[in-house]
Amino acid sequence: MTLEELVLEETKMKSGATASAFFIGMLVGIAVWSATSGKFLITIGLLSVAFFVGHKNSQTNKAIQAEIIRKKSVDQLFC
């Protein structure tokens, strides 16, 4: 991917962060409700899904940022 494509992808990730945060918040809220209702397995499942979604988004964002930094350093060497 070119540097411009990577920056565009990073922008998309940042704009999708609010939706991801909302989704994770909803999962945590439902997990808290199910914990108070005595449904322990549902709580564990929902918290696991919330963790997975958050971790995947974080890793994707870190990989994109690392690639942008690498591309910028390579471009600086050749310019």
C-alpha positions as a printed Julia matrix, in Angstrom:
79×3 Matrix{Float64}:
   0.0     0.0    0.0
   1.15    3.51  -0.67
   1.57    6.09   2.06
  -1.58    7.91   0.95
  -3.63    4.7    1.11
  -2.29    3.97   4.58
  -3.17    7.45   5.83
  -6.66    7.06   4.35
  -7.04    3.69   6.08
  -5.91    5.22   9.38
  -8.53    7.95   8.97
 -11.2     5.3    8.4
 -10.07    3.46  11.52
 -10.28    6.64  13.59
 -13.77    7.41  12.31
 -14.87    3.86  13.1
 -13.52    4.1   16.65
 -16.7     5.72  17.93
 -18.87    2.94  16.53
 -16.56    0.3   18.0
 -16.58    2.01  21.38
 -20.38    2.15  21.3
 -20.58   -1.55  20.41
 -18.16   -2.53  23.17
 -20.04   -0.34  25.64
 -23.31   -2.02  24.74
 -21.74   -5.46  25.22
 -20.33   -4.48  28.6
 -23.67   -3.01  29.64
 -25.52   -6.18  28.71
 -22.82   -8.22  30.48
 -23.33   -6.21  33.67
 -27.08   -6.7   33.41
 -26.67  -10.44  32.87
 -24.24  -10.65  35.8
 -26.79   -9.06  38.1
 -29.45  -11.45  36.77
 -27.3   -14.46  37.64
 -26.44  -15.49  34.09
 -22.71  -15.99  34.54
 -21.96  -17.78  31.24
 -23.59  -15.05  29.17
 -21.53  -12.48  31.07
 -18.27  -14.29  30.32
 -19.22  -14.69  26.65
 -20.16  -11.04  26.17
 -17.04   -9.78  27.92
 -14.93  -12.12  25.79
 -16.49  -10.76  22.6
 -15.96   -7.17  23.79
 -12.3    -7.93  24.57
 -11.8    -9.6   21.18
 -13.3    -6.68  19.26
 -11.25   -4.13  21.2
  -8.04   -6.12  20.84
  -8.51   -6.67  17.11
  -9.16   -2.96  16.5
  -6.14   -2.02  18.58
  -3.83   -4.42  16.74
  -5.06   -3.25  13.34
  -4.51    0.38  14.28
  -1.01   -0.33  15.62
  -0.07   -2.21  12.45
  -1.26    0.64  10.22
   0.61    3.23  12.31
   3.79    1.14  12.25
   3.57    0.79   8.47
   3.04    4.56   8.07
   6.1     5.26  10.21
   8.14    2.73   8.22
   7.05    4.21   4.89
   7.84    7.75   6.04
  11.32    6.73   7.16
  11.99    4.95   3.85
  10.74    7.99   1.91
  13.03   10.27   3.92
  16.03    8.08   3.12
  15.42    8.25  -0.63
  14.46   11.92  -0.84
